[in-house]
Amino acid sequence: MKRLAFAILTLCLTANVFAQSIGSAELKRIQGSFVKDSATVALQNIISHTGDLASLAARPSNCADIDDYFKYRVTPLKSGTDQHTSGRCWLFSSLNYIRHLAIDKYNVDDFRFAPVFDSFWDLFEKCNHFLEIIIGDIDDDINCRQLAHYYRTGLRDGGEWHNFINLALKYGVVPESVMKETVHSDNTANLREIINRKLRVESWNMREMRKKGAGVPELREYKLKVMEDIYRLLALSFGEPPAEFTWNYTDRDGKRHSLATTPQEFFKSIVSDEFMASRVMIMNDPTHEYYKMYTIEDYTNSVEGEQYTYLNLPAEDIKPGMLASIKDNEPVYFTCDWSKERLLPQNIMAPGNYDYESLFGMSFEMDKKARVLTRYSTMAHVMIITACDTDGNDRPTKWQLYNSSHSSGAGVYLTFTDDWFDEYGFRIMFDRKYLNEKALEALKLEPEKYPISRYEFMH
């Protein structure tokens, strides 16, 4: 008993060495720092009775001189798209990124793909990938880092361009008229919750089967039966994706056409192998060394698909390529932390749009690297850049975004200043021909690999 008491005392003393409690003296000091002069009392009355603190911190004057004029624009898309309350911005933006190719190929005024078609196959493939992770780690502790990551994150809507290419090459794409959105593709949370429950039930069953001596062939046979259930869940909620279809359309010359094809053939008719091979994914990631290649293991939506691989570059070496792409009438694929410093209803992102420092009388300053590593800033939304304005020396001053979240109205287009990109821009994709020589040499390097569980802070 004495040993136990001594151990407890030792632990308490050790804890006191490393942790500071707030005692009466410390509390008196802290409380004394809050001086309730007339200005503070007035501020307290305002803040305590205002539910929207952002409205108090907003500085519309910060971007009052930012107009909607852009010197360089890609040919505008004539209609918007709306992902509603789903996390499919990457899929909508990937489809929007190639819409101009479809418009040119079929000589139409406008064209939209059916995101629900690829959404179906994305969730389907992600379920198979999840279950294959379970089989691959079937003998590991369920609390190991890899399994803990997948059980914690489960099935999500999120993804990137490489995820889209994995789907498009395997399953293809279809026009919007061929497969319509449903209430569950527009609002995926409820269905994902059900699928995640199913995945956890069946992964637990597979681990119990292993304890009873089941081998990998038996587990894979069981997995296929689970995938039959997953297919049923998706087909009932999204509708069943067509293996072939007929698309009727009228071209710019008023001529009517009827195209009978498959989703895979339709994709190949629009997007060439050369186009895909020339795309390069770039990151402005201050947490890793620049001019190096990185790949994230298991950051994929299919077992056989591409992993996420990117070239990390400083912002000043990315922007010339972005501008060159816009000048050549090609949009730029872009992932950013769009909620930060976004002034509403103007839909302008610029540093200093919100002044919480003056409102509360304290500092909130962090650089980009600190914001990422402390999980304050992340790659939250994918859009495409469609325009750029420059100064007298042709240096970018502001950029325009085409958003996947609004089918009409002011939310279709957003503006961000060039210095906002430095703070909150992350992924960029364009043709590799727009890179400088140093970046092109870096593309030849062997990518440094990171497990997805270590890289999760960027999502």
C-alpha positions in Angstrom: 0.0 0.0 0.0 2.9 2.3 0.8 4.4 1.6 -2.5 1.2 2.5 -4.3 0.9 5.7 -2.4 4.5 6.6 -3.2 4.0 5.8 -6.9 0.9 8.1 -7.0 2.8 10.8 -5.2 5.7 10.5 -7.7 3.3 10.7 -10.6 1.7 13.9 -9.2 5.1 15.5 -8.6 6.2 14.5 -12.1 3.0 16.0 -13.6 3.6 19.2 -11.6 7.0 19.5 -13.2 5.6 19.5 -16.8 2.2 21.1 -16.3 1.2 24.4 -14.8 -2.2 24.7 -13.1 -4.0 28.0 -12.7 -3.8 28.9 -9.1 -5.2 31.9 -7.2 -2.2 34.1 -8.0 -2.2 33.3 -11.7 -6.0 33.7 -11.9 -5.7 37.1 -10.2 -3.1 38.2 -12.7 -5.2 37.0 -15.7 -8.4 38.6 -14.4 -6.5 41.8 -13.7 -5.4 42.1 -17.4 -9.0 42.6 -18.5 -9.4 46.3 -17.8 -13.1 47.3 -18.2 -12.7 50.9 -19.4 -15.5 52.6 -21.3 -14.2 51.4 -24.7 -13.9 47.8 -23.5 -17.4 47.9 -22.0 -18.8 49.2 -25.2 -17.0 46.5 -27.2 -18.2 43.8 -24.8 -21.8 45.0 -25.2 -21.5 44.8 -29.0 -19.7 41.5 -29.2 -21.8 39.7 -26.6 -25.0 40.6 -28.4 -23.8 39.8 -32.0 -24.1 36.2 -33.1 -22.0 36.7 -36.3 -18.5 37.7 -35.2 -17.3 37.7 -38.8 -19.7 40.5 -39.6 -18.0 42.6 -36.9 -14.5 41.8 -38.2 -15.3 42.2 -41.9 -13.5 45.0 -43.8 -15.2 45.6 -47.1 -12.9 48.5 -47.7 -10.0 46.0 -47.9 -11.2 44.9 -51.4 -13.3 47.9 -52.4 -11.1 48.5 -55.4 -11.3 44.9 -56.7 -13.5 44.8 -59.8 -14.7 42.0 -62.0 -12.5 43.0 -65.0 -9.9 40.4 -66.1 -7.4 40.9 -68.9 -7.2 37.3 -69.8 -10.1 34.8 -69.8 -10.7 31.3 -71.0 -13.9 30.9 -73.1 -16.7 31.0 -70.5 -18.9 28.0 -69.7 -22.5 29.0 -70.3 -24.0 27.2 -67.3 -23.1 26.4 -63.8 -23.1 23.2 -61.8 -24.1 22.4 -58.3 -22.7 19.7 -56.0 -25.3 20.6 -53.3 -24.3 19.2 -49.9 -21.9 16.6 -51.1 -18.1 16.5 -51.0 -17.7 16.0 -54.7 -16.1 19.3 -55.6 -13.1 17.4 -57.0 -15.3 15.4 -59.3 -17.4 18.4 -60.5 -14.3 20.4 -61.1 -12.6 17.6 -62.9 -15.6 17.3 -65.2 -15.7 21.1 -65.6 -12.0 21.1 -66.4 -12.7 18.9 -69.5 -16.0 20.4 -70.5 -14.4 22.7 -73.1 -12.9 19.6 -74.8 -16.4 18.0 -75.1 -17.9 21.3 -76.4 -15.2 21.5 -79.1 -15.4 17.8 -80.0 -19.1 17.8 -80.5 -19.4 21.4 -81.7 -22.1 22.4 -79.2 -22.9 25.6 -77.4 -22.8 24.1 -74.0 -22.3 20.7 -72.4 -22.5 19.1 -68.9 -21.4 15.7 -67.7 -23.4 13.6 -65.3 -21.4 13.6 -62.0 -23.7 11.0 -60.4 -22.4 8.4 -62.9 -18.8 8.7 -61.7 -20.0 9.3 -58.1 -21.5 5.8 -58.1 -18.3 4.1 -59.3 -16.2 6.3 -57.0 -18.0 5.1 -53.8 -18.1 1.5 -55.2 -14.3 1.5 -55.8 -13.6 3.1 -52.4 -15.5 0.4 -50.7 -13.5 -2.3 -52.4 -10.3 -0.4 -51.6 -11.3 -0.2 -47.9 -12.0 -3.9 -47.7 -8.8 -4.8 -49.4 -6.9 -2.7 -46.8 -8.7 -4.8 -44.1 -7.6 -8.0 -45.8 -4.1 -6.8 -46.3 -3.8 -5.9 -42.6 -6.0 -8.8 -41.3 -3.3 -10.0 -38.9 -2.4 -6.6 -37.5 -3.7 -5.1 -34.3 -7.0 -3.3 -35.0 -5.5 -0.2 -33.3 -2.4 -0.1 -35.6 -1.9 3.3 -37.2 -3.0 2.2 -40.7 -6.3 0.5 -39.6 -7.0 3.3 -37.1 -6.8 5.8 -39.9 -9.2 4.0 -42.2 -11.7 3.2 -39.4 -11.6 6.8 -38.3 -12.1 8.4 -41.7 -14.2 5.7 -43.3 -15.9 6.3 -46.7 -15.7 9.9 -47.8 -16.7 11.9 -50.9 -13.4 13.6 -51.3 -10.8 13.1 -54.0 -8.7 14.7 -56.6 -7.9 14.7 -60.4 -6.1 11.3 -60.2 -9.2 9.8 -58.6 -11.3 11.1 -61.5 -8.8 9.6 -64.1 -9.0 6.3 -62.3 -12.7 6.3 -62.7 -12.9 7.7 -66.2 -10.4 5.2 -67.7 -12.2 2.2 -66.1 -15.8 3.3 -66.3 -16.0 6.3 -68.6 -18.2 9.4 -68.4 -21.7 10.2 -69.7 -23.7 13.3 -70.6 -25.9 14.9 -67.9 -29.1 13.8 -69.8 -28.1 10.1 -69.6 -28.0 9.8 -65.8 -29.7 12.4 -63.5 -28.7 13.4 -60.0 -30.8 12.0 -57.1 -31.6 13.3 -53.7 -28.9 11.0 -52.3 -26.2 12.0 -54.8 -26.9 15.7 -54.0 -26.9 15.0 -50.3 -24.6 12.1 -49.5 -24.3 12.2 -45.7 -27.1 9.7 -44.9 -26.1 7.1 -47.5 -22.4 7.4 -46.5 -23.3 6.8 -42.9 -25.2 3.6 -43.9 -22.3 2.4 -46.1 -19.8 3.1 -43.4 -21.8 1.1 -41.0 -21.9 -1.8 -43.5 -18.1 -1.6 -44.0 -17.4 -1.7 -40.3 -19.8 -4.6 -39.8 -18.3 -6.7 -42.6 -14.7 -5.8 -41.8 -15.3 -7.0 -38.2 -16.8 -10.2 -39.6 -13.8 -10.7 -41.8 -11.4 -10.4 -38.8 -13.5 -12.9 -36.9 -13.4 -15.2 -39.8 -9.6 -14.9 -39.8 -9.5 -15.9 -36.1 -11.3 -19.1 -37.0 -8.7 -19.9 -39.7 -10.1 -18.4 -42.9 -7.5 -17.7 -45.5 -7.2 -14.8 -47.9 -9.1 -16.6 -50.7 -12.0 -17.2 -48.4 -11.9 -13.6 -47.2 -11.9 -12.3 -50.8 -14.8 -14.5 -51.7 -16.7 -13.0 -48.7 -15.6 -9.5 -49.8 -17.3 -10.1 -53.2 -20.6 -10.9 -51.5 -20.2 -7.7 -49.5 -19.6 -5.8 -52.7 -22.9 -7.1 -54.1 -24.6 -5.4 -51.1 -22.6 -2.2 -51.7 -23.7 -2.2 -55.4 -27.3 -2.7 -54.3 -27.1 0.2 -51.8 -25.7 2.5 -54.5 -28.1 1.3 -57.3 -31.1 1.9 -55.0 -29.9 5.4 -54.0 -28.2 6.7 -57.2 -29.8 4.6 -59.9 -27.9 2.0 -61.9 -25.2 3.4 -64.2 -25.6 2.5 -67.9 -23.1 0.2 -69.7 -24.1 1.9 -73.0 -26.2 4.8 -74.0 -27.6 6.9 -76.8 -27.1 10.7 -76.7 -29.2 12.9 -78.8 -27.9 16.5 -79.3 -28.0 19.5 -81.7 -24.7 21.1 -82.8 -24.0 24.8 -83.3 -25.1 24.6 -86.9 -28.5 23.3 -85.9 -27.8 19.8 -87.1 -29.2 16.9 -85.0 -27.1 13.9 -84.0 -27.7 10.6 -82.3 -24.6 9.0 -80.8 -24.8 5.4 -79.6 -21.7 4.5 -77.5 -20.4 3.3 -74.2 -19.2 5.5 -71.3 -15.6 4.4 -71.9 -15.7 5.1 -75.6 -17.3 8.5 -74.9 -14.5 9.5 -72.5 -11.8 8.5 -75.0 -13.6 10.5 -77.8 -13.2 13.6 -75.7 -9.9 13.2 -73.7 -6.8 12.0 -75.5 -4.0 10.1 -74.0 -1.7 13.0 -74.8 -3.9 15.4 -72.8 -3.8 13.2 -69.7 -0.1 12.6 -70.0 0.7 16.3 -70.2 -1.2 17.2 -67.0 1.1 17.7 -64.0 -0.2 18.0 -60.4 1.7 20.7 -58.5 1.6 21.6 -54.8 2.6 24.7 -52.9 3.2 22.8 -49.6 5.5 24.7 -47.2 5.7 21.7 -44.9 7.9 19.8 -47.4 11.0 20.7 -49.5 10.4 22.4 -52.8 11.5 21.1 -56.2 10.9 17.5 -55.1 8.4 14.9 -56.0 6.1 13.3 -53.4 3.6 10.4 -53.5 1.0 9.5 -50.9 0.5 5.8 -50.5 -3.1 4.5 -50.6 -4.4 8.0 -51.4 -6.5 6.5 -54.1 -10.1 5.4 -54.8 -9.3 2.1 -56.5 -6.9 -0.8 -55.8 -5.3 -0.7 -59.3 -5.5 3.1 -59.7 -2.9 5.9 -59.6 -1.7 7.1 -56.2 -1.6 10.9 -55.6 1.8 12.2 -56.8 2.8 15.8 -57.0 5.6 18.2 -57.6 6.2 20.7 -54.8 7.0 24.2 -55.9 7.2 27.7 -54.4 4.3 30.0 -55.4 6.5 32.3 -57.5 7.4 29.4 -59.8 3.8 28.2 -60.2 2.0 31.5 -61.1 3.8 32.0 -64.5 2.4 28.6 -65.6 -1.1 29.4 -64.4 -1.0 32.7 -66.3 0.4 31.0 -69.5 -2.4 28.4 -69.3 -5.1 31.0 -69.1 -3.6 32.9 -72.0 -3.7 29.7 -74.0 -7.5 29.4 -73.3 -7.0 26.5 -70.8 -8.4 26.6 -67.3 -6.3 25.7 -64.3 -7.4 23.0 -61.8 -7.1 24.5 -58.3 -7.5 23.4 -54.7 -7.5 25.9 -51.9 -8.8 26.8 -48.4 -11.6 28.9 -49.8 -13.3 29.7 -46.5 -10.4 31.7 -45.3 -10.6 35.5 -45.8 -13.6 35.1 -48.1 -15.7 38.2 -47.9 -19.4 37.7 -48.5 -21.6 38.6 -50.4 -18.8 39.9 -52.6 -17.2 36.5 -52.9 -13.7 38.0 -52.9 -10.8 36.3 -51.1 -8.0 38.6 -50.0 -5.7 38.8 -47.0 -7.0 41.3 -44.4 -10.7 40.9 -45.3 -11.4 40.2 -41.6 -9.6 42.1 -38.8 -10.1 40.0 -35.7 -6.9 41.6 -34.3 -8.5 45.0 -34.0 -11.8 43.6 -32.9 -10.4 41.6 -29.9 -7.2 43.5 -29.4 -4.8 40.6 -29.8 -2.7 38.8 -32.5 -3.8 35.9 -34.6 -0.8 35.9 -36.9 0.6 32.6 -38.4 2.4 31.9 -41.6 1.2 29.3 -44.1 3.4 26.5 -42.8 2.2 27.0 -39.2 -1.5 27.1 -40.3 -1.1 23.8 -42.1 0.8 22.0 -39.4 -1.6 23.2 -36.7 -4.5 21.9 -38.8 -6.0 25.4 -39.1 -5.7 25.5 -42.9 -6.3 22.7 -45.3 -7.2 21.9 -48.9 -10.9 22.4 -48.5 -12.4 22.9 -52.0 -11.6 22.3 -55.6 -12.5 24.7 -58.4 -11.1 25.8 -61.7 -9.3 29.1 -62.5 -10.8 30.7 -65.6 -9.4 34.3 -65.7 -6.4 36.4 -64.6 -5.8 40.2 -64.4 -2.3 41.7 -64.5 -0.6 45.0 -63.8 1.4 47.1 -66.3 4.3 44.6 -66.2 1.9 41.7 -66.9 2.3 40.4 -63.3 -0.9 38.8 -61.9 -2.9 40.9 -59.5 -6.1 38.8 -59.2 -7.7 35.6 -60.4 -11.2 34.3 -61.1 -12.6 30.9 -60.0 -15.4 29.0 -61.6 -17.2 27.3 -58.6 -18.8 23.8 -58.6 -21.2 24.7 -55.8 -23.6 27.1 -57.5 -25.6 26.5 -60.7 -26.5 30.2 -61.0 -26.1 33.6 -59.3 -23.1 35.3 -57.7 -21.6 32.1 -56.3 -20.7 30.7 -59.7 -17.6 33.0 -60.0 -15.3 34.0 -57.2 -12.2 36.3 -57.1 -9.0 35.9 -55.2 -6.1 38.3 -55.1 -2.6 37.1 -56.1 -1.3 37.5 -52.5 -4.2 35.4 -51.2 -2.9 32.5 -53.4 0.4 32.6 -51.5 -1.4 32.0 -48.2 -4.3 29.7 -49.0 -3.6 28.1 -52.4 -2.4 24.5 -52.5 -3.0 22.2 -55.5 -2.6 23.3 -59.0 -2.8 21.4 -62.3 -2.0 22.5 -65.8 0.0 21.3 -68.8 3.7 20.6 -68.0 4.8 22.7 -70.9 4.2 25.8 -68.8 6.8 24.8 -66.2 10.3 26.3 -66.1 13.4 24.2 -66.7 14.2 23.6 -63.1 10.7 22.3 -62.4 10.8 20.0 -65.5 14.0 18.5 -64.2 12.4 18.0 -60.8 9.6 16.0 -62.5 12.2 13.3 -63.3 13.0 12.7 -59.6 11.8 9.5 -57.8 8.9 10.5 -55.6 9.4 10.4 -51.8 6.7 8.3 -50.3 4.4 9.0 -47.4 1.7 6.9 -45.9 -1.8 8.4 -46.0 -2.1 8.3 -42.2 0.9 10.7 -42.0 -0.4 13.0 -44.7 -3.9 13.4 -43.4 -3.3 16.8 -42.0 -3.4 18.2 -45.5 -7.1 17.2 -45.9 
